Amino acid sequence: MYICTYVLDHATRYPEAIPLRSTTAPAVAKALIGIFTRVGFPKEVVSDRGTNFMSAYLKHMWNECGVTYKFTTPYHPQTNGLVERFNKTLKGMIMGLPEKLKRRWDVLLPCLLFAYREVPQKGVGFSPFELLFGHPVRGPLALVKEGWERPLHEPKQDIVDYVLGLRSRMAEYMEKATKNLEASQPLQKFWYDQKAALVEFQPGQKVWVLEPVAPRALQDKWSGPYPVLERKSQVTYLVDLGTSRSPKRVIHVNRLKLFHDRADVNLLMVTDEDQEAESEPLPDLLSSDPKDGSVDGVIYSDTLSG
């Protein structure tokens, strides 16, 4: 059985996906080294809190390679939203394969990645391939176009001119991509804010914590209440879970809900005297002398007509 490990460059949206039979720390490290030796080592890496990524093995590798590593908030995949969206897209591409080819998805994975890399991204306006290599990829569509048109003999270019031109194109591409991304973010924020609500907690308040459950469970599970210790950022809080395994944990606000103590809830109590003074008398529906607004009669049927 294969499991995919995903790597995505946030600047260019260029993805890598490596099928692995094992996701142990040495296996993941070997796959990552294979990528970095082709495109270079990153300055910063963001990953989930899987035991392989948080292992001393990978931490040692990051330190030796001069890479700063950060981890997402537990059980909040939106922190690494680009990878999650790519994961969803790639799964959809695999599910779209003919049934007989789905079993060989690991063999066809390079072709699926190529198709993703050559398509311009809506947010940045360029394909991941263009932003990484500085020129459009020569893919199937380019081959078809070359078959229609007579190939042109491009003049030869020396190495210095090529490198200078490549640098100029890369700077131009990244500048345009940044502007396109900045222009698209207000619209994305608008749609997100339609369903979002500002929630804040104070140190000392008690909260419920939404815990992950088994896939066969029918509903989510709220545990607690637990006291809030500290606000770490605008969307994360340090919560005291009071367990030996995980006494304190940084939790995203989307997984927190304020706990209301019964002693803090003010109930409106109405006495019998107040109710009698404020309420109006009920009409006498059985009176033989019906008045305006009263009920003249009730028709009852125990059969259902269609």
C-alpha positions in Angstrom: 0.0 0.0 0.0 1.3 3.4 -1.0 0.9 6.6 1.0 1.6 10.0 -0.6 3.8 12.6 1.0 3.1 16.1 -0.4 5.5 19.0 -0.8 4.3 22.3 -2.2 6.3 25.6 -2.7 4.1 28.4 -1.4 5.8 31.0 -3.7 5.3 29.2 -7.0 2.6 26.6 -6.1 4.9 24.0 -7.6 3.9 20.6 -6.1 5.7 17.3 -5.5 4.0 14.1 -4.4 6.0 11.0 -3.4 4.4 7.6 -3.0 5.9 5.8 0.0 5.3 2.3 1.3 6.4 3.6 4.8 6.1 7.0 6.4 8.8 6.5 9.0 11.1 9.4 9.6 14.1 7.9 7.6 11.8 7.1 4.6 10.3 10.7 4.6 13.7 12.2 4.9 15.1 10.2 2.0 12.1 11.4 -0.2 12.6 15.0 0.8 16.4 14.9 0.1 15.6 13.6 -3.4 13.5 16.7 -4.0 15.8 19.2 -2.4 18.8 18.0 -4.4 16.9 18.9 -7.6 15.5 22.3 -6.7 17.6 23.4 -3.7 17.0 23.4 0.0 14.3 25.7 1.4 14.8 28.3 4.1 11.6 27.4 5.9 9.3 24.3 6.1 5.8 24.1 7.4 4.4 20.6 8.2 1.7 18.9 10.2 2.4 17.4 13.6 2.9 13.9 12.4 5.3 11.9 14.6 7.7 11.5 11.6 8.0 15.2 11.1 8.4 16.0 14.8 11.0 13.2 15.3 14.5 14.0 16.3 15.7 12.4 13.0 14.1 15.1 10.9 14.8 17.9 13.3 18.5 17.0 13.0 18.2 17.0 9.2 16.6 20.5 9.3 19.3 21.9 11.6 22.1 20.4 9.4 20.6 21.9 6.2 19.9 25.3 7.7 16.1 25.0 7.4 13.7 26.6 9.9 10.8 24.2 10.6 7.4 25.2 11.8 4.3 23.0 12.7 0.7 23.6 12.1 -1.9 23.9 14.8 -3.1 20.5 15.9 -6.2 19.2 14.1 -6.5 22.4 12.0 -5.4 21.6 8.4 -6.5 25.1 7.3 -3.1 26.3 8.6 -1.5 24.6 5.6 -4.4 25.3 3.3 -2.4 25.2 0.0 -1.3 21.7 0.6 -4.8 20.6 1.7 -6.3 22.1 -1.5 -3.7 20.4 -3.6 -4.3 17.1 -1.8 -8.0 17.4 -2.6 -7.3 18.3 -6.3 -4.9 15.4 -6.8 -7.3 12.9 -5.2 -10.0 14.2 -7.6 -7.6 13.6 -10.6 -6.9 10.1 -9.4 -10.6 9.3 -8.9 -11.2 10.6 -12.4 -9.0 7.9 -13.9 -10.6 4.9 -15.6 -11.3 2.1 -13.1 -8.5 -0.2 -14.4 -5.9 2.6 -14.1 -6.8 3.7 -10.5 -4.9 0.7 -9.2 -1.8 2.0 -10.9 -2.1 5.6 -9.7 1.4 5.5 -8.3 2.8 4.8 -11.8 0.6 7.6 -13.4 1.4 10.1 -10.6 4.2 11.9 -12.6 1.7 12.5 -15.5 -0.9 13.9 -13.1 1.6 16.2 -11.5 2.7 17.4 -14.9 -0.9 18.3 -15.8 -1.2 20.3 -12.6 2.1 22.1 -13.0 1.4 23.4 -16.5 -2.0 25.0 -15.7 -2.0 28.7 -14.6 -3.1 29.2 -11.1 -6.1 31.6 -10.7 -4.6 33.5 -7.7 -1.2 34.2 -9.3 -1.9 34.1 -13.0 1.0 31.9 -13.9 1.6 28.1 -14.0 3.7 26.6 -11.2 6.2 25.6 -13.9 6.6 29.1 -15.2 7.2 30.6 -11.8 9.8 27.9 -10.9 11.8 27.7 -14.2 11.0 31.0 -15.8 9.5 29.8 -19.1 6.4 27.9 -20.2 6.6 24.1 -20.2 6.8 22.2 -23.5 3.9 19.9 -22.8 1.3 18.0 -24.9 -0.5 21.2 -25.9 2.7 22.7 -27.1 3.5 19.6 -29.1 0.1 19.8 -30.8 0.7 23.5 -31.6 4.1 22.7 -33.1 2.4 20.2 -35.3 0.1 22.8 -36.7 2.6 25.5 -37.2 5.9 25.4 -39.0 8.7 25.5 -36.4 10.7 28.7 -36.4 14.5 28.7 -36.1 15.3 30.8 -33.1 18.6 32.7 -33.2 21.3 31.2 -31.0 21.9 33.0 -27.7 25.1 33.0 -25.6 25.0 31.9 -22.0 25.4 35.4 -20.5 22.5 36.8 -22.4 20.4 33.7 -21.6 21.1 34.0 -17.8 20.4 37.8 -17.8 17.2 37.3 -19.7 16.1 34.4 -17.4 16.7 36.6 -14.3 14.7 39.4 -15.9 11.8 37.1 -16.7 11.8 35.5 -13.3 11.7 38.9 -11.6 8.9 40.0 -13.9 6.9 36.8 -13.3 7.2 37.0 -9.6 6.2 40.7 -9.5 3.1 40.0 -11.6 2.3 36.9 -9.6 2.5 38.9 -6.3 0.3 41.6 -7.6 -2.3 39.1 -8.9 -2.3 37.3 -5.5 -2.8 40.6 -3.6 -5.6 41.5 -6.0 -7.4 38.2 -5.4 -7.0 38.1 -1.6 -9.7 40.8 -0.8 -12.4 38.7 -2.6 -11.2 35.5 -0.8 -11.4 37.4 2.5 -14.9 38.7 1.7 -16.3 35.2 1.1 -14.5 33.8 4.1 -15.9 36.6 6.4 -19.5 35.8 5.3 -19.4 32.7 7.6 -16.7 33.8 10.1 -17.3 35.3 13.5 -14.7 37.0 15.8 -14.3 34.9 18.9 -12.0 35.9 21.8 -11.2 34.3 25.1 -9.5 35.7 28.2 -7.0 33.9 30.4 -8.9 32.1 33.2 -12.0 31.5 31.2 -13.1 27.9 30.7 -13.7 26.4 27.2 -14.9 23.2 25.6 -12.4 21.6 23.2 -13.4 19.9 20.0 -11.5 16.6 19.8 -11.1 14.4 16.7 -13.1 11.2 16.7 -13.1 8.0 14.7 -14.6 8.2 11.2 -17.5 5.9 12.2 -18.6 8.2 15.0 -21.9 10.1 14.3 -21.0 13.4 15.8 -18.1 15.5 17.0 -16.9 15.2 20.6 -16.4 18.2 22.9 -14.2 17.6 26.0 -13.6 19.8 29.0 -14.1 22.3 30.3 -10.5 23.5 30.4 -9.0 26.8 31.5 -7.4 29.1 29.0 -3.8 30.0 30.1 -2.6 32.3 27.4 -3.4 33.9 24.1 -0.6 32.9 21.7 -1.8 34.7 18.6 -5.0 36.1 17.1 -6.3 32.6 16.4 -4.6 30.3 18.9 -4.7 29.8 22.6 -2.7 27.8 25.2 -5.2 25.6 27.0 -4.5 23.5 30.2 -5.9 20.0 29.4 -4.8 18.7 32.8 -3.5 15.4 31.5 -0.1 13.8 32.0 0.3 13.0 28.3 -0.6 16.5 27.1 -0.9 18.9 30.0 -0.8 22.1 27.8 -1.7 22.5 24.2 -1.9 25.3 21.7 -5.4 25.0 20.1 -6.9 27.0 17.2 -9.9 29.1 18.1 -12.2 27.2 15.7 -11.9 24.2 18.0 -12.9 26.1 21.2 -16.3 27.0 22.6 -16.9 29.1 25.7 -18.1 27.2 28.8 -21.0 28.8 30.6 -21.2 27.9 34.3 -24.7 27.5 35.7 -23.8 30.0 38.5 -23.1 32.6 35.8 -26.4 32.2 34.0 -29.1 34.7 35.1 -32.5 33.1 34.8 -35.6 35.4 34.7 -37.9 34.2 37.4 -41.6 35.2 37.2 -43.7 34.8 40.4 -47.3 33.6 40.3 -48.5 37.1 41.4 -46.6 38.8 38.6 -47.9 36.4 36.1 -51.5 36.9 37.2 -51.1 40.6 37.1 -49.5 40.8 33.7 -51.4 38.0 31.8 -54.7 38.5 30.2 -57.6 36.1 31.0 -58.1 33.3 28.6 -61.3 33.2 26.5 -64.1 30.8 27.6 -64.2 28.5 24.5 -67.1 26.4 25.9 -69.4 29.3 26.6 -72.9 29.0 25.2 -72.9 32.7 24.3 -70.0 33.0 21.8 -68.6 36.5 21.3 -66.5 38.0 18.5 -63.3 36.1 18.1 -64.5 33.0 20.0 -64.7 29.5 18.5 -68.1 28.4 17.2 -67.3 24.8 16.8 -64.7 22.1 16.2 -64.9 19.5 13.4 -62.8 16.4 14.0 -62.1 13.6 11.6 -60.1 10.4 12.2 -59.8 9.6 8.5 -57.2 10.9 6.1 -58.6 12.1 2.8 -56.3 12.1 -0.2 
